[in-house]
Amino acid sequence: MKLVAIILTFNEELHLARCIESLKGVSADIVVVDCFSTDSTLDIAQAYGARVIQHEWVNHATQFNWALTKLDADTDWVLRIDADEVLTPRLVAEIQSRLLGVGIEIDGVYWGRRMTFQGQLISHGGIFPVHVLRLFRYGRGQCENRWMDEHIKVSGQTVDFSGEMIDDNLNSLSWWVEKHNNYASREAVDLLNLEYGFMPFDSVASLQKGKQAGIKRWLKEKVYIRLPGGFRALIYFIYRYVIRLGFLDGHVGTAFHFLQGFWYRYLVDVKIAEVKRYMLGHNADIKQSIRKILGIKLT
């Protein structure tokens, strides 16, 4: 059985070695898909025997789906992992013991993903663990065509593993804020597309399969998007911080829930409003306005 792990990178010298170390015993084939890093990312990848390929960045979905076209034909399974993520020993052991016995009718494997913020694992707020599909049969899955919060999608049956992966980014808060500012622009594109339909619509949203990612996406696309901009960010924060007991995560958790649960989503709504004002004030179409205001060029 040949399992290939794909890691997308740009200046990930702080995380890459740790990520690859966590894959020991799971994957003998690691493909690092790099966006022309300027630090020691490539040296680290090569030191660990990873295959390195480089490609100009558009977004996560485009980069990952391009990487799939570069895998060998004898690949059996593909594992998607970010450079700042690690597989827990329990998940590694479960992949080792269970994957060979997974039936041919199974296209993908779900497991839990947790996140740290400033070194602390976030335990409350009703958001973790989020169940994600990160392992799938080669040729039977691909990434959603989205600018933000993209998921792997498969058409066949899936199974659940009980092990988890951890997103443990070691960068500073200033880096986190800058990253989420960029994320907000990309999420604004996806939400504007729901309203204006300027690019193909691709979504895992579903209430029928009972999967967490599909249900959350359905709620965002059918309920959240219909609420007033700004107000919906506040409602979501109150839900997470008060109703789902996010305050129990302490001072660090309060910062996380406020920044990721309110500030980030409020920023998305403000960016959407700015794009719409530009459209009206300059008689511009939606793609022109997104490029001018958000700096994102849509093909």
Secondary structure, 3 states (H helix, E strand, C coil): CCEEEEEEECCCCCCHHHHHHHCCCCCCEEEEEECCCCCCHHHHHHHCCCEEEECCCCCHHHHHHHHHCCCCCCCCEEEECCCCEEECHHHHHHHHHHHHHCCCCEEEEEEEEEEEECCEECCCCCCCCEEEEEEEECCCEEECCCCCCCCEEECCEEEEEEEEEEECCCCCHHHHHHHHHHHHHHHHHHHHHHHHCCCCCCCCCCCCCCCHHHHHHHHHHHCHHHCCCCHHHHHHHHHHHHHCCHHHHHHHHHHHHHHHHHHHHHHHHHHHHHHHHHHHHHCCCHHHHHHHHHCCCCC
